[in-house]
Amino acid sequence: MTDEKEADWTKSIASETICRYFYILFFVVAAIAGVVVLADIYIATKNPRLGLLSALRVFPTLLIAILNALFFYIICARTLLK
């Protein structure tokens, strides 16, 4: 196992910038999830069976994506913004 240090080109990036990136990423993922949920609701109004199957398939994935993006921000805030 090698003991690698941080690359020189990443040292100039502020911790606040990195955490802000993850914060914005969380909102982008949440907004996309919101659009998908609205589209799923629309599909459910047109074809209830297809809408239910789509919701059962999509909602767990959306929940994991949103929580994953939020987790990145929380980890960043706790480790870099002390």
KABELZI-V484388 format. One record per helix or strand of 3 or more residues. SS is the DSSP state (helix for helix, strand for strand). FROM is the first residue (numbers start at 1). TO is the last residue. If there is no record, write none. Layout:
ss | from | to
SS | FROM | TO
SS | FROM | TO
//
This chain:
ss | from | to
helix | 8 | 11
helix | 15 | 46
helix | 48 | 80
//
